């Protein structure tokens, strides 16, 4: 009959109704990784001033809600980027296949491996170089997290070096690393520094050779003292004409 009302099909029991599927752990980790990569790409392309929740979400092509869901906010995102974003090299990357043998090496060999390997790896990380340049200009949540992570790793790496009396390892490492990092940063704005071609492997071979020599001379000078013998380091001989 025309006036007969149509009978609607009964609703499905709640247990049978489709529920919104929660993100699987694998999907969650993949999304987090994708956001961190997008943040790095944005940083490398537009610099530190371009960073922000909306800009990073656009770069990652995700809803900004996901950044809050997976990171809690910009501060936590910065912290994750510093620790998970392949920002700093691993010990294996710096020492190569001989990383496991490093504790058995002489102090000077360990120090040279860490100093030269760290700078070499950072030079291949334009995003990290940009972060270090930003860190020199201002202090904010991201540069603070980067600084803390770099410090944590450095202190961990140098526990591999045996304690040697008379050796201020932190000071010598700081000078040698900072000098090389300055040249790496200058390489973005100038091709040469004191005649050294900063954008060529030949130029960097000279820089690394000089850093290695300075490290050798420093430890050899310390080893001259009878109170501070250093395994694997020959004491510096006396110069002719000198007492």
Phi, psi and omega in degrees: 000146184295327182277355181290129181285140178289137179271122179282144177295139181298145180294148179292144175306147184305326183292339181264348181289146180292131177254154178292120185289128176288149181296129177292154180307321181294318179296320180297312180295323179294320179294317177301314180297320180297319179294319179295320178297316180298321179297317178296319179295318179296319180296316181292325185277319187242354178087175187295331183293341184274352185286139179179160182304310183295316181295318180292321178297319178296318180296321181277349182059046177228162174289138182297342176301326181293328178294317177292323182292316185268340183236343179087343181151183186294322181299314179291327176297317177299317181296318179295322180296321181293324186261335186244352189272021182054038183284319180243151183287158173271166177299322179296324179291321182285323185261349179071214183292346184261019181300319181292337181272352187303317181299339180271355181281167177288158181306316182294324179293320179295314182298316180296321179297316181292313184293309182289320181294322180297309183295321179299319180291319180295324179299335179268010179237086181300329180292318179295320177299319178296321179296319180293325177294318179296321181298328178287337185269324182202164178247123179214186184300318183288313180295328177295317179293320178297317180297316180296319181292319178296317179295318180299315181292318181299314180296325178291316181297319186281358169290346178286341183273124178300144178292127180237125181298134178087001181253114174270082186300319181300320182291312182295321179294320180298316182294314183290322179287314183297322179298317179290321180294324177299316179294324178295320178290321178294333179298344177282338185240348180214148183275330185229150175219116184053038178084358180268125180284107188283344182251026178229153177292328178297316179297318181287335173296323176294317181296314181294322178298320179292318179296320178295317179297315179299322178294316178300313182296321180298309182291325178295323178294320178294322182292347177298328181287132179294339180276355183222061176293139182240120179303133176082003181236125177277134178301143178293130180285159179285141178285151178295138179084358180251143180293000000 
